[in-house]
Amino acid sequence: MMKNILITGGSGLVGKPLTNALEGNGYRVAWLSRSPDKQPQKSFGWDIKKAYIDDEALYWADAIIHLAGAGVAEKRWSPARKRLILESRTQSAELLFSQLRISEKRPEVIISASGANYYGLDNGDEWLNEQSPLGNDYLAMVVDKWEKSIFQLGSLGIRTVALRTGVVLDRNGGALPQMLQPPVAAPLGSGNQYMSWIHLQDLVQMYMYALEATNITGSYNAVAPQPVTNRVLTKKAAAAKGKPFINLPVPGFLLKMVLGEMAGMILGGNKISCDKIISGGFRFRYATLDHALQELFKK
């Protein structure tokens, strides 16, 4: 019986509510942290640069949920930032692999974050699934190398899952507060680019489901069933928050001036299918954008 769940990146947007949900379901949760003594949660030490993990952490863990990785949208992409975005993902997974390979005890399952950016920056109206080809831009390359480093763990006989996460909707973190920050909400670029989104609570539940459902293995798209365009999402989110919306798009060239290469993430978008995880037995609580926003901005 799995009882002890070890989480990397536990203090982040997904890690905190996931920790609460797991503990609410009777699991014991610990984080891997560079400063374990300063965490509010039971924590073990690790240091990716020094290739160190506290041995006790791996003996303790029945399962590992791997969320560590530098934020993609937090800072402008300098060459050093781009290297950090990649290496914080690949080197952390490589470290887990190298330590578990020599460990006497291995977890039953490892569930890792991954990115819906796998499919590239913009595939227009085309529905994409887990079999769709890899994109050819920087973020697609990051996700590809990230997943390759994660799936090495499968060679150790550990059930391994990667959740290719879309735009996570949460009232207090991620993309939504950014979109609704200006005094007036407006579409970005053409406004016609698709946004494959997921409510934070559904993402947390998907991690729990992947933990417990032994038929879930490999890559899965962690997005809700009904992607919408940037214009629709911005307009509906503004209405839910009680903010004015103006249907006058912020020009792409302006976003490129402000954000540099990172603007491609906002100006493009993909229409991504979640049929595979639904076929695996997962049920969404917030399958429509209206329902998700209603919950997020309930008075």
Buried (B, 14 or more C-beta within 10 A) or exposed (E): EBEBBBBBBBBBBBBBBBBEBBEEEEBBBBBBBBEBEEBEBBBBBBBBEEEEBBBEBBEBBBBBBBBBBBEBEEEEBEEEBBEBBBBBBBBBBBBBBEBBEEBEEBBBBBBBBBBBBBBBBBBEEEEBEBEBEEBEBBBBBBBBBBBEBBBBBBEBEBBBBBBBBBBBBBBEBBBBEEBBEEEEBBBBBBBBBBBBBBBBBBBBBBBBBBBEBEEBBBBBBBBBBBBBBBBBBBBBBBBBBEBEBEEEBBEBEEBBEEBEBBBBBBBBBBBBBBEBBBEBEBEBEBBEBEBBBEBBBEE
